Amino acid sequence: MAKTVFITGASSGIGRALALELGGRGYDLFLTARRLDLLEELRAEIASAQPARRVEVRQLDVADDADVAAAIEQAAEKLGRCDIVVANAGLGSSGPVGEGRIERDRMVIETNLIGAMATIDAALALFRRQGGGQIVGVASVAGVRGLPGSGSYSASKAGLAVYLDSVRAETHREPITVTTIAPGYIDTPINQDMKSRPFLIDVAKGARITADLIERRVGYATVPRFPWTVVAPLLRVLPTSWLARGMPEREFSTPD
Ligand SMILES: NC(=O)c1ccc[n+]([C@@H]2O[C@H](COP(=O)([O-])OP(=O)(O)OC[C@H]3O[C@@H](n4cnc5c(N)ncnc54)[C@H](OP(=O)(O)O)[C@@H]3O)[C@@H](O)[C@H]2O)c1
């Protein structure tokens, strides 16, 4: 029987490429996102390349946690079981702090952190009933240290990585694997407006590496592994002045 995967945020970027990659490796797929038209296109693309694969698509906003739980149950029902759940859906940076972007910040946290937590919570409940499974959370190297212009995004990804640590410890004695994927810069719409994207890789390569890491059931890994496995810990100790290099000079008014 084919292994089965549930993916959030499969309409674009990493989620989409991972669906194509895992479809090519013989997995049956349950793909979700808000843009159903893009999921339908993806289903057609996978069906023409891999006619033997079963591909289900479903509209899902991860901010609706009751619907997240319903979608995961539906995936298990339709595909027979659900071996892997990938909490991938995410929104990009909201911009510098102090500029009244708190509403967008809230959306970033609700999608990247609470949405992923809802996905993982429902997956774990299912895995306990079905006797095992693998949780995959897509964090980021931006969660290793708060980056300028990226406060809510970095906070969401740091929160997700730490949450996954808790889940890994809680499930240590169970047949459940918890995999934290921390991408560096992968060429997708989320970062296409950024001025600097160090060590950028294309999305198909990012998906190949991610699929390899999932199949090897790693606990935590950056994508690509090198140089980020070396650079990410350095981020923690770099002086703030180095991180602040790209920030614009600001004018301050002084009291008369
Ligand atoms: N690309 C990188 O360099 C990079 C680096 C580190 C981490 N990541 C993480 O990788 C994940 C995928 O990002 P990407 O680079 O592939 O960006 P992307 O191309 O913009 O894809 C983001 C995906 O998330 C989905 N999404 C956003 N809000 C959602 C919501 N409320 N409910 C359900 N789905 C939602 C989008 O689908 P709909 O709009 O159709 O809902 C889309 O499929 C994100 O968690 C991102 O933070 C990416």
The ligand as a MOL file (V3000), in Angstrom:
LIG
                    3D

  0  0  0     0  0            999 V3000
M  V30 BEGIN CTAB
M  V30 COUNTS 48 52 0 0 0
M  V30 BEGIN ATOM
M  V30 1 N 10.8250 29.9270 0.6620 0
M  V30 2 C 11.6890 30.0540 1.6610 0
M  V30 3 O 12.8280 30.5080 1.4660 0
M  V30 4 C 11.3020 29.6630 3.0350 0
M  V30 5 C 12.2750 29.7220 4.0400 0
M  V30 6 C 11.9440 29.3230 5.3150 0
M  V30 7 C 10.6690 28.8680 5.6090 0
M  V30 8 N 9.7270 28.8370 4.6230 0 CHG=1
M  V30 9 C 8.3910 28.3730 4.9850 0
M  V30 10 O 7.9440 27.4360 4.0310 0
M  V30 11 C 6.5300 27.4250 4.0270 0
M  V30 12 C 6.0410 27.5080 2.5920 0
M  V30 13 O 6.3770 28.7840 2.0710 0
M  V30 14 P 6.7700 29.0170 0.5530 0
M  V30 15 O 8.1340 29.5240 0.5270 0
M  V30 16 O 6.4240 27.8450 -0.2300 0 CHG=-1
M  V30 17 O 5.8160 30.2630 0.2160 0
M  V30 18 P 4.5680 30.4060 -0.7550 0
M  V30 19 O 4.9180 29.9840 -2.1160 0
M  V30 20 O 4.0500 31.7920 -0.5370 0
M  V30 21 O 3.5240 29.3480 -0.1830 0
M  V30 22 C 2.8370 29.5650 1.0100 0
M  V30 23 C 1.7010 28.5520 1.0850 0
M  V30 24 O 1.0130 28.7280 2.3190 0
M  V30 25 C -0.3730 28.7650 2.0430 0
M  V30 26 N -1.0840 29.5540 3.0400 0
M  V30 27 C -0.8500 30.8120 3.4500 0
M  V30 28 N -1.7550 31.1880 4.3590 0
M  V30 29 C -2.5910 30.1280 4.5430 0
M  V30 30 C -3.7290 29.8750 5.3360 0
M  V30 31 N -4.2240 30.8100 6.1690 0
M  V30 32 N -4.3030 28.6530 5.2680 0
M  V30 33 C -3.8410 27.7070 4.4500 0
M  V30 34 N -2.7700 27.8810 3.6440 0
M  V30 35 C -2.1620 29.0810 3.6940 0
M  V30 36 C -0.5120 29.3500 0.6480 0
M  V30 37 O -1.7000 28.8710 0.0260 0
M  V30 38 P -3.0390 29.7150 -0.1800 0
M  V30 39 O -2.6590 31.1450 -0.3170 0
M  V30 40 O -3.6310 29.1100 -1.4190 0
M  V30 41 O -3.8410 29.4250 1.0470 0
M  V30 42 C 0.6920 28.7370 -0.0420 0
M  V30 43 O 0.3640 27.4790 -0.5860 0
M  V30 44 C 6.0820 28.6090 4.9010 0
M  V30 45 O 5.7470 28.1570 6.1890 0
M  V30 46 C 7.3330 29.4650 4.9590 0
M  V30 47 O 7.3720 30.2740 6.1120 0
M  V30 48 C 10.0110 29.2210 3.3490 0
M  V30 END ATOM
M  V30 BEGIN BOND
M  V30 1 1 1 2
M  V30 2 2 2 3
M  V30 3 1 2 4
M  V30 4 1 4 5
M  V30 5 2 4 48
M  V30 6 2 5 6
M  V30 7 1 6 7
M  V30 8 2 7 8
M  V30 9 1 8 9
M  V30 10 1 8 48
M  V30 11 1 9 10
M  V30 12 1 9 46
M  V30 13 1 10 11
M  V30 14 1 11 12
M  V30 15 1 11 44
M  V30 16 1 12 13
M  V30 17 1 13 14
M  V30 18 2 14 15
M  V30 19 1 14 16
M  V30 20 1 14 17
M  V30 21 1 17 18
M  V30 22 2 18 19
M  V30 23 1 18 20
M  V30 24 1 18 21
M  V30 25 1 21 22
M  V30 26 1 22 23
M  V30 27 1 23 24
M  V30 28 1 23 42
M  V30 29 1 24 25
M  V30 30 1 25 26
M  V30 31 1 25 36
M  V30 32 1 26 27
M  V30 33 1 26 35
M  V30 34 2 27 28
M  V30 35 1 28 29
M  V30 36 1 29 30
M  V30 37 2 29 35
M  V30 38 1 30 31
M  V30 39 2 30 32
M  V30 40 1 32 33
M  V30 41 2 33 34
M  V30 42 1 34 35
M  V30 43 1 36 37
M  V30 44 1 36 42
M  V30 45 1 37 38
M  V30 46 2 38 39
M  V30 47 1 38 40
M  V30 48 1 38 41
M  V30 49 1 42 43
M  V30 50 1 44 45
M  V30 51 1 44 46
M  V30 52 1 46 47
M  V30 END BOND
M  V30 END CTAB
M  END
